[in-house]
């Protein structure tokens, strides 16, 4: 067994060198970020819309929207193959691929306004009408899937940890008060306000962590002898979460969306600080083996890269960059801090899951009892419990009360998931709003489509709550990788049109595309062999859509490269 402190400092050194040297090279030589470039912030300020001018605050909002629960679930599950392959993919993949992807997404969205995620016109300008529409369709599918996974994660945590229910719902009131505080000061005092709001969150957690609140019972509606609709606690929580997220996303950002994101990022920062401090103080050994093959598990390749669909590189990051962060980027060269730094922060979240899934067990035998069989961990609620319970183990090493530490881990995870849902609805609204302004859609139709997207995500979450939700994780991870490949292709095309070097973008593009196509092909063959015709049609449509989009994007890229050679 290896000491966790050594692993932690190895990762931190790699992250520091990556940000200091590789990110600086990308910013100066590849994307050539310009501090004097005219970003959307002055236009938003002239229109009277408050924007967070502090780079730290924008960074916090960006991190809060990245879907930390996706990173935690995928990484905790992937440790079943051993800690070394997951560690290498998270650390090396984040520094090389995810950092390039994060910075490039922000640069693309800034230079090609609304190219990500809406991009109704900008995608057409870069790739042509057909590929642009297909890429937007991939964005829409990923957004619905992410919202469904986040809502189901929140419901599972509320059911398993009822002591965190009251603190979780009170975060909305704290965020609303925080928003009023910021609005009355025209955006100033964000740091002091954030610290006060974070202190209020911990106070509420301390006061109510011993007061459980749970929904019990089940309502069953039966119309025939065989058909029945069951409404249990998970479905009730899913509905309530989407009602809150819909209301928050439809309000001006300063009221709930922005302060809630900042508050969630603050909770995340505090939780990671506690966890890494516990590692330094307790220096536990990693009980997980270096490499492992659980019984009844799929092969490590390509499923390791699909399972860790965020934390190393994830398609959702581009949507957050274009729909949330780019419109509030004050200087283009801040894309290094927000984009590349955001990828490193997401890798830190994945790193926390690696330590919890590897070092929170008392012995290798105890670890093997949990991870020895794939079916023991191939369940969303079980994976979340491993992370939250493991977080409590590390909190106990710092002298925290066990119930308080458990509630803190649960609260952090649920608040980040709620922030992701709010951001997802706002991103969808942003995309549809552009279509309204271009007269391609009426405002009434926009509201209906937005509502249908939310209802569809809630329905998917409710359906998955009755079964093993992680059975659809390969589909979710494959879509995320394909979105990442599509955005990397757009970045490469934009660079080619400007006669910039492409190797550092084409390398992760080809790798992500190869892994994604490999995984889709395997799932397509398996669904055919098992006569799962619904999944087969879904995978087939995805393969055809991706093939068409990449064909047109590749043709545009080839044309740009040919013109450059000429």
ABEGO torsion letter per residue (X at the ends): XBBAAAAAAAAAAAAAAAAAAAAAAAAAAAAGBBAABBBAAAAAAAAGBBBBABAAAAAAAAAAAAGAAAAAAAAAAAAAAEAAAAAAAAAAAAAAAAAAAAAAAAAAAAABBGAOAAGAAAAAAAAEAAAAAAAAAAAAAAAAAAAAAAAAAAAAAAAABAAAAAAAAAAAAAAAAAAAAAAAAGGBGAAAAAAAAAAAAAAAAAAAAABBBBBBEBBBBBABAABBBBBBAAAAAAAAAAAAAAAAAABBAAAAAAAAAAAAAAAAAAAAAAAAAAAAAAGBBBABBABBBBBGBBBAOAAAAAABABGABBAAAAAAAAAAAAAABABAAAAAAAAAAAAAAAAAAAAAAAAAAAAABABAAAAAAAAABAAAABBAAAAAAAAAAAAAAAAAAAGBBAAAAAAAAAAAAAAAAAAAAAAAAAAAAAAAAAAAAAGABBAAAAAAAAAAAAAAAAAAAAAAAABBAAAAAAAAAAAAAAAAAAAAAAAAAAAAAAGBBAAAAAAAAAAAAAAAAAAAAAAAAAAAAAGBAAAAAAAAAAAAAAAAAAAAAAAAAAAAAAAAAX
